[in-house]
Amino acid sequence: MPYTADKASQVPSSDELRARIPGWGVDLDLKNRPVVPKEDFAPGETGAHWDFPERQEEKWPRERSIEHKFLTPVFGTACPPRGLSGMMRRRAYEMYSEGQAAHWLLLMAADRVDVIESNLGSALRGRPDDPITETGVMAEFTHHGVSSRLGQHRADVKHQVLDPVIVAAPYLLMGGAAFVLARAFANRRGSDGPEQRPLPPGRG
């Protein structure tokens, strides 16, 4: 057992394992491993004609784990990092190894920030997100939301009490920020109102 400190007293031999587990050790013989020819550089058989594949053009500095010597020849470009979330993602790759929890926690935090940035961007473009129709919340009432959770032994029920908070929090924060800004603007405009001129003498 790899989970205990005690070492196994008797390790089964290959013959014992093969007799006990059907198919055990079927790939020990290289002749029975289909992938072996692909591991050998044989241009006449595989058609390979290069020692290293042609590199994809890097249009912006891509994230690269510190475990890797250089960027892979091919990489995705669908979601370029941007804004504060992009800075957080770059920091996660530059500072922490993929074997460290800080690497993944920082990436998860960047995902949350990206959601807020996207919501703000949609609102500034005049097309704010609709939390009713676009989050699937109506399915809770039209597709048996309550009955699908009760008595079904689902493993995700415990954390679902946080889902409304996670979904509603960005909209509450944006609404609160808009209210504070509007109130500050109204107060400033009221204090900077038209200057009161003194009345002429005799008209007091």
Summary of the structure (lengths in Angstrom):
residues: 204
radius of gyration: 31.1
end to end distance: 98.5
largest distance: 119.3
contacts: 341
relative contact order: 0.04
helix: 45%
strand: 0%
